[in-house]
Amino acid sequence: MRSPVEERWIRRFRDGDGCLTKLVCFPHAGGWTNAYRTWTLGLPSDIGVLAVRYPGREDRLGDPFPAGLDTLADDIADALVELARHRLVLFGHSMGASVAHEVALRLQKRGCPPTALCVSGRRPPHALEGQRRFAGTDEEVIADVLRFDESRAPVFEDPELREILLPAIRADYRLVDDYRGGDRPPLDCPVHGYTGDDDPEVTPEQMRGWADMTQGVFRLRVLPGGHFYLRAEEAALLADMRAVLSRTPPPA
């Protein structure tokens, strides 16, 4: 039986009895689980596709925002303990990569590590110094979002949607600004990095720093595009993910 905590935090796009591998996806700052709704189409039917519901959005509008990224990771790790009995692969993009990594560390400390971590479009924790800050007025925050994702412009033109979205975006930006990263113990599982070749937020060389975060294998795949390369290149990304998931060993 699924726990109420797990149900509050996890949205399942596909998770049948035959899904022995669970791919858990972590949205970017201001992102929703819907960012991963189409991934079931590009992955085999025996791969469960799940996404993390952050507080303060979707059907969790009334839930308070976390005090910090570490607190958020603590809560998500609590929610994933039962799922960690399966083959568990974590994928996070941008802020989601940092959250997924911190969750992976907590699961490993509990003796139920993921079988792989996939990080996308985000510097590793020991290379965050000097990154830009995200604070600003409402208009500046919106402009920052649209600089990377012009498709969201119509959403911000709707006053009601804007009022719903802005608090979550600001809360996530605050998490990113306050997260200091630094040295972390290495993971035992492999780490797979993904990035766009024209991402202004992180260079391929910076992404290679994730190799320091594992005692296992690290590999990097660079795809065409900017910070949200994974939309236009979804087919190529998922083709690579299929290979990663097929190599994921069963749990001990």
Residue, then its C-alpha position, 0 to 999 in steps of 0.5 A: m500500500r502506498s503511504p499518504v506521504e508518498e502520494r502527496w509528493i509523487r505524481r505517477f504518469r505510469d507505474g503499473d505492476g510491470c514497472l520494475t524500474k522507477l524513473v523519478c523526475f525532479p522539475h526545474a525552478g518554478g516547474w511542475t510535474n507536467a514537464y515530464r508528462t510525455w516521457t511515457l511515450g519515449l520510454p519502454s512500458d516496463i519503465g515507471v515514469l514518476a515526478v516529484r510534486y514540489p509544495g506550493r503548486e499544482d494540487r499542493l497550492g496550500d502547502p508551505f514552501p520549504a525553508g531550504l533545499d536541504t529541507l526539501a531533499d529531506d522530505i522527498a527522501d522520506a517520501l521515496v523510501e518505499l519506492a527505493r525497494h525497486r530499481l530507482v533512477l533519479f533525473g533532475h533538470s536545473m534546480g531539480a538536479s541539485v534536489a535529486h542529488e541531495v535526495a540520492l545522498r540521503l537515500q544512500k545514507r539510509g542504505c537504499p541508494p538509487t541505482a543511477l542519478c541523471v543530472s541535467g543543466r546544472r553545475p555540481p555542488h562544489a562549482l556553484e560559487g559565482q553563479r548569478r543570483f535570481a532575486g528581483t522585482d516581479e517583472e524581472v523574475i518574469a523576464d528571467v523565466l522568459r529569457f529561457d522559456e518564451s513559451r510561458a509568455p501567455v501564462f504570465e499575461d493571465p493575471e490569475l495564472r501569474e498570481i498563482l505561479l509567481p510565488a512558487i517561482r520566487a520560492d524556488y529561486r530563493l532555494v537556489d540562491d541560498y543553496r551553497g553546495g560544497d563538498r559532498p560524499p561520493l555516491d556509489c551509483p553511476v552519474h549521467g550528465y546531460t546539457g545543451d551545448d548553448d546553455p548560458e547557465v552551465t558549460p559542458e566542462q562544468m557539467r563534467g565536474w559531476a564526475d567528482m560526485t560518484q565513485g562509479v561511472f560518470r558519462l556526459r551527453v551534450l545535446p544541441g540547444g540552450h537551457f531547455y534543450l530537453r524539450a526540442e531534443e526530448a527524443a534524443l534525450l530519452a533514447d539515451m535514457r533508454a540505454v541508461l535504464s536498460r543498464t540499471p542493475p536490479p536492487a540487491 
